[in-house]
Amino acid sequence: MGLEKKIVVFDGDCNFCNRFVNFLIARDSREIFLFANSNSESGRKLKNEFSVSTIESVIFIENDRAYVYSTAVLRILKNLGFPWSLIFIFSFIPSTVRDCVYKLFANNRHKLFTKSCVLATPEFKKRFLS
């Protein structure tokens, strides 16, 4: 039996978020992550199902539980494996502090990263939920 798939719901209109997804796909040799644009049908359905429809954050769904803000990022990187999993050590910092930093960055990400597109290869496309 294969590994359980984990879902990353991301802001498809955000260049930083798209780069993060590309970063994950390039390093996810086990192909455990699936991805959903938060504005797609699957993304909207998942946000509603996990009661996070009003949250402006990357959402990570694992073991029928949704994680948001900094906890989502830390758990994603933990699942990516070594050396990225070492970043999970920052989970000792209280989530209120981590989330404050996350939200500060998230509120400015559109200004910091200009919009650009990366053409999706067939390998990339198979990893996305519609």
Buried (B, 14 or more C-beta within 10 A) or exposed (E): EEEEEBBBBBBBEBBBBBEBBEEBBEEBEEEBBBBBBBEBEBBBBBBEEBEBBEBEBBBBBBEEEBBBBBBBBBBBBBBBEEEBEEBBEEBEEEBEEBBEEBBEEBEEBBEEBEEEEEEEEEEBEEBBBE
